[in-house]
Amino acid sequence: MIKIAVLGHGVVGSGVVEVIEKNKSAIEKKLQDKIEVKYILDVRDFPDLPYSDKFIRDFSIIEQDKEIKVVAEVMGGVNPAFDFVMRCIRSGKSVVTSNKALVAEKGDIILAEAKKYEVNFFFEASVGGGIPIIRPMHRCLSANEITEIYGILNGTTNFILTKMLQDNMSFPDALELAQQLGYAEHNPADDIEGFDACRKICILASLAFGRHVHPQYAFAEGISAIELEDVNLARKAGYEIKLIAQARKAKDNKLIVFVAPALISSDCILSQVKDVFNAVLIRGNVVGDIMLYGRGAGKMPTASAVVADIIDEAMHARYMPGFGWEPCNENIVQPQLEALSRYFLRFKNCSLFQIEKVYKNINVILEGEQIAFITECFSGIEHCKMQEQLEAAGAELLSAIRVLDL
């Protein structure tokens, strides 16, 4: 019999137990063995649950129980999750997690420890919830050199931008609706400021390019400054605004890794990703473009991915070489201001004549009290210098959003 432990009984943790109980016969058929959740670690009591006898508060019970071969960490956050995961690994237990903060910040250390102790550390659910992303990248696309990744990795922000586009809602109204529907937290900063998506793209970049990308080096810009007028002007020009996470190779062995709002063509496949759905576009040098799409969060989709990892680890008791990435303590991320991009810009208190003296070859979308236009391609550093020139003449920048040609 395969006995497992679950660390945390929140939304995802309760979902993991539910999936195992609901699909036990199918899971056991795949495993060709019985499976049992022996322990659930939580500081709270759940006396009304049919499995209330499985709850414990002392982690060392799990750590010291030699019957436990796989542990699912679904607590969230870095501490105490990191300590618990490392102690599991050192006691010979494989670990699965849905914890994106843990993987993004400590993945290199955990993977190295798992290799040392010849156990596995899987994290399919840490990016994209129930969307299979990690396995396809590691296995199905292993014959490719992955050159670029673009993704809509946060359902909350995608829902807000969809409402702004389709229902002409302002950002504050769309955010309030997302909170009412349970898509956004009471404090939504992690989502709307891009931090959640940044952790996820760092995990994908680490896996694709083989070196740990620390989130503190990656740039994150959210959607809180996006106004309804920006959305409508972008649509007028044939674009939609999405919060896009991207990772690609740069010069000098560096990587471009950042999250920011961007105008993408209405013909681009990512522009069709609406509401709370997520999608990842992976570009391989052999296969070309692959897009993975689905619900990127939620109790059951995320629990589904966690349980799939549990099954995988239960079927592979020994360490699986070649999975993950190497530690990297240096900053391998190119400063985002050095990255080249076209820009959508909106100014007031200036004339088109003044703008055309500074920005060359522009595509004007709006001319009047405000002037909106799309520029040619240049670096963020160059954009800052040109912006300063106009502001010195009295112009006021209202919006600056990247334009991606995918």
ABEGO torsion letter per residue (X at the ends): XBBBBBBEABAAAAAAAAAAAAAAAAAAAAAGBBBBBABBBBABBBAABAAAAABBABAAAAAABAABABBBBAAEEAOAAAAAAAAAAAAGBBBBBABAAAAAAAAAAAAAAAAAAGBBBBAAAABGEABBAAAAAAAAAAABBBABBBBBABAAAAAAAAAAAAAGBBAAAAAAAAAAAGABBABAAAAAAGAAAAAAAAAAAAAAAGBBBBAAABBBBBAAABBAAAAAAAAAAGBBBBBBBBBBBBBGGBBBBBBBBBBBBAABAAAABBEABBBBBBBBAAAEBBBBBEBABEAAAAAAAAAAAAAAAAABABBBBGBEBBBBABBABBBAAABBBBBBBBBBGBBAAAAAAABBGBBBABBEABBBBBBBBBBAAAAAAAAAAAAAAGBBBABBBBBBBX
